[in-house]
Amino acid sequence: MKQTLTFNPSIIGSTASKLNVDAWDIASDAYDKKEYLKSFHALLDYINPDIRVKYGNANDSEYSIPHGSVIVNIKVDTDTLKISAPFLKIPETNRVPLLRQTASLNFRNIDLAQIELKDGQLQFEYSCPMALADPYKMYYVFREICYTGDKYDDEFATKFGAERIYEPKITPYNAATVDTVYNTIQSSCKECMEGLKYYENERKYGYAWNVVACTILKILYYAHPQGQLLNDLNKTVYELDREDIPLSEVVNIGKREVERLQGMTKEQLAEDLYFVEMFVSPKRRSSLKNIQDNFENTYKKVTNYIEQEDYMAVAVMVTYSFYNMYFYNNVQDDVNNLVVNAMTESSAKPWHEAAPILYKAMDKIMNGNLSAGSGGGFKKFLGGLFGGK
């Protein structure tokens, strides 16, 4: 393999967070002043300015907010806050293993809310006095309910035959988009398998790992899947970080997932290709400082590699860093535009052509120069490296 992986921009227009940062200060200040109801309303405005209008009642005291396949019901007054979210109906069979798994979630995955069994149904519950409804804590409560409910309902429905209480309101991808996504995933998997064959024959398992990791992350970034497909791909990403088994076995974990994707029909894939309303994003809101901190070690390494003209190392490390950034963050528009331009320009290019393009993008981010011109000291650096002015 002598070139970068093909890049395909995400099917969603913007990767930026919807959080209203200004409202956070209002929520924090109001809580410090013991204006608890004002603080809670500002917290909802912080998560999404449309929530109270779209999902609240006339006196701003009750809300039913959809998030994927759960709906978060909130009742609030000057004294008390109550939250409930219907989760699953207990099936006639597999009741015991389902309840065991649910108990495990309460002990291992949830810190504040709890899943309770009521009249044959599982639902999330949380309540507290308004004086204890700190914005930081309440955001975390909402996040853990939304993330846990939306993830495990698909898994428990698949494994145990549980039924959802709330059916999500989804907008499926149109036929043309499904065709494009299916064909892109198929070509990406083929490209990955060709790269794996090359690196495994050379016993270069570090590069093989990078190819399969970037392919899985690329599909998540590009296709924006939901449902069980999202769960399976996320699980593979975490499995690829295992250090308790040999690297060759870790690569095989990713390889099997790529082979599974190759074997999916278009109809099977389409089941998990849809848009759905979200309350609290499972990803962080990016900031330039946060991205710079995460890139710091890689940036030092690739700067040394580009000086040594090890273009393959530069290209694969920067590409992985960019896809990994999208996996954990809702990426702000200025950084997203810079990265998409660089990834597009370097797509399927030989290492020596792609590496300077990708390095330049990371250099600009690290120097806080997100404009269209050359970034930081990169122009001078390349001038010295290649004899330019």
N, C-alpha and C positions, 0 to 999 in steps of 0.2 A: 504494500500500500504506500503510494508515494504522493498522496495529496490529501487535503482536508475533506471531511464529510460534507455532503451537500447541505446547504442551509435553506430552510423554508420558514418565512416569517409566520408568526402566530395568526390563527384565523380570527382572533379577537383584535379589535382595533387598538385598544389601549391596555397596557398592563399596570397602569397606575392605581394606587389605592383610592377608595372613595371616602376615606376618613376626612372629616372636617377639623383640621388641627386647631383652628381658632376656638372652636367650641370646647376643646379640652381645658383650656385655661379658665373658661367660665365655670365648667363643672368643678374643677379643683378649688377655685376661689369660693364658690358658693358653698361647697362642703365645709371648707375651713370656717366660714361664717355661720355655719349651722343652718343654712338655707337648703335643707336636704331635698325638697321637692324640686326646687330650681336646679340643683346639682344633677339630679337624676334626669330631668328633661334635657339638660345640656349634654349629658352623656349619650342619650339617644341621638341628639343632633350631631354629636361627634362621630358616631358610628355611621350615620347616614342622615343628612338633613331632611330627607323625605319621609322618614319612618313615622313620625308623629302625625303627619297629615294623612298619610296613605293607610296606616294600619291602626290608628288610635280612635277612640270614641270622642264624642263632642266635648266632654269636660277634661280630656287629656289624663284620664285615670286608668284606662284599660287599653291593652294592645294585644293583637294577635299577629305575630310577625313570622312569616314563612322563612325557613332556611333549608333549602334542599328538600329532604323528605321528612323534616320535622317542622312543627309550628310552635313558636314560643309564645305562651300566653302570660301576660304580665298584668297584675293589679297593684296600684300604688295609691297611697293617700299620704297625709302629713305624718302618719305614725308608722305604717307598716308597708313592706314590699313583699309580694308573693309571686313566685314564678312557677309555672308548670309547663311541661312539654310532653305531649303524648308520644310514645315510642313504638311499642309493638304489642300485638295481640298474641297471647300464649297459644301455641298450636296444640292439638289433641295428642299428637305424638312428639317425641323429643323434648318434652317439657323439662325433665330433670337436667339434661346437658345445657339447655338454654338458660335455665335459672342459675346453674353453676357459673356459666360464662358471664351472666349479668352480675352476679355477686363479685366476680373477679374484677369487673369494670369498676364497681363501687370502691374496691380496696386499692386498685392499682392505677386506674386511669382518671378518676374523678376526685378532686380534693374538697370541693365545697358543696356542690349539688349532690343529690343521691337519686338512684333509680329505685322506685318503689313499685310493689305489686298491689294493684287495686282492682277488684272485680275482674280478674283474668287479664288485666292489661298492665303493661309496664309503662311507667312514665317518670320523667325527671321532675324533681321537686326541690324548691329552695325558697326559704323565707327568712326575713330578718327585720328588726326595727330600722326605720329610716336613718336613725342616728349611726347605724353600722353599715350603711350602704355607700361605703367609700367608692369613688369612681374606679380606682384601680382594681379593687376587688370585684366589683360588679361587672366590669368588662371581662375579667377572667371567668366569672361564673357563666356569662353568656357564651364566651368562646368555648368553654369545655362542654357545655350542653350542645351547642351547635356542631362542634367537631365530632364529639362522641356519637351523638344521635345520627348524624348524616353518614358517618362511616359504618357504624356497626349494624344499622338496620339492613343495609344491603348484604352484609356478611352473614348476619343471623337469618335473614330470609333465605339465602342460598344454602347455608349449612343445616338449618333446623326447620325450615318451612314456616317460620314466623310470618305474620301478616302485618303490614304497616297500618297504623291507625289513620295517619294522614297521608294521602297520596299527593305527591308534589305536583305543582303546576309547571309543566315543562314546555319548552318550545324546541321541538326536534330540529336538527340541521336539515336544510332543504336537500333535495335529491342531488343537486349539482355539487353542493358542499360535501355531502357524504361520499360521492364518487371521488372528488379531489382528495379528501382525507384518506380514504381507503387506498388509493393509488400511491399517495405519498408515503403512507406507512409501509406499504409493500416494498416500494423502492428503497426506503430507508433501512428496512430489515435486510434486504438483499445486499445492500452496500455494507451493512454491519457484518454479515456473515462472510463476505469476501475479505473484509479487513481482518476478522478473527482468524480465518484460515491462513492468511499471510503471517500474522504475528505468532500464532500458535506453532506454525511450522518452524519459525525462527526462534521459538521458545522465549519470545519477548512478551511475557504475561502482563507486565506493567502497561504496555501499549495496548494489548488486547483488552485489558480491563478498561482503559480509557475509551476505546471504541464502543464497547457495549454500554458503558455508563452514559456516555454522551448520547447514544442512540435512544436509550430509555428516557433520559431527561428531555431530549429533543421532542419525542412523541408527546410527552406531557405538556411541554411548552407549546408545541405547534397545534395539536389536536384539541387540547383543552377538554379531555374526556370527563365523564361523571360516572356515578354508579360503581358497580363492582370492578369495572376496568380501571377506574381511578385507584381504587383500593389495591388492586393487584400490582399496578405499576409502582405505586408508592411503596408497597412492601418490598418490591425488587430493589428499589433505590436504597432502602435501608439495609437490605441483605448484602448489597454490594459493598457496604462499609464494614463487613465482618472481618475481624482480625484473628478469630479463633480457629480458622481452617486455612489450608494453603491457598495462595492466590489463584492457582489454576482451578481450584474448586469454586472459588468465588466467581471467577469468569464463567464457569459452567452454569451457575445460577442465572446469571444474566442471559447467557446463550439460550437456555431453555425457555426463558420468557420471550425472547425474540422469535424463537421457533414457534411458540404458541401463538404469537401475534400473526406470524406468517400463515398459520393454519386457519385463522378466523375468516369466516365468510363476510361479505359486505353487510349482510343482514345482521349477523351477530355483532359486528362492530357498531352498526347504527343504533343498536339498543342503548348504548351508553354515550351517544353523541347528541347532546341537547344542551340548551341553556336553561338555567333554573335560578330563581331568586335566592339570594344569600343575605343573611343577617350580619354575621360576623365572619370575615374572611379567615381561613386557616393560616394564611400567610401574613408575614410582617409587612408593615408599611416601610418601604425603603427610605433611607436618607443617604446623602453622599458620604457622610462620615462613616456610617455603618458599612457601606459597600467598600470604602477605602480600607477600613480595618480588616475586613474579610479577604481582601485582595493582597494585603501587605506582603505576606510570605511568598505567595506566588509571584508577585511583581519583582521581588528581589531575585528570585530564581531565574525568571525568564529574562531579566536584564543581563544576568551573567551568561545565559545560554545564547542570547542574540549576539553578544560580544564574541562568543566562541563559534558563531555561525551554525549552531545546532538548531536549525529552523524547525525540524520536526518536533522537538521538545517544546519549543515556544508555542507552536500552533496548537498542539494537543492540550497543553496545560491551560492556555488562555481560553480555548474553546470550552473546556470542561468548566472553568471558573465562571464563564458567562452563563452557561446553561444551569449551573448550580445556583447562581444568583437568582434566576427566575424561579427555580424550584422553591426557594425559601421566602422570596419577597414579591410583593406587588411593586414592580419597578417603576419609578417615576419617569415621566415622558422624556425628559432631556437625556437621561442615561440610556433609556430604551432606544431612542432614535439613534444615538451614537453607536450603540452595540449592534443594532439591526443593520445599519449601513456598513459597518465593518464586516459583520458576518456574511452579508450579501456579497460584498466585494471580494471576499476571500473564499467564497463557496466553491468547493471542488477544484481548488487551485493547488499547484505544486507547492511543496513546503516553503521553498525559498521565496515564492511570491506571496503566499498567505501570511507568513510569520510577521513581516514588517507591518502589514495592515492591522493584524490583530494586536500586535504589541503597541502600535500607535494608539489604538482605542483604549487599551488599558492604561497607557501612560497618561493620556488626557484625563481619564477618570481620576487617577492617582494625584494629578496636579490640579484637579478641580477646574479644568478648562474644558467645558462642554460645548464650546462654540464650534462653528464649522471649520475653523482654521486648524493649523497644526497645534498639537498639544504640548504643554510643558517644555522640557528641554529636548523633546524627541527629534526635532528637525536638526538641531546642532549635533545631537548624538549620532544620527544616521549620516550626517555630513562627514563627521570624523571617521565613522566606520567604513563608509563606502567611497570616501575621497571627494565628497561634494563640498559645497560652500554653505 
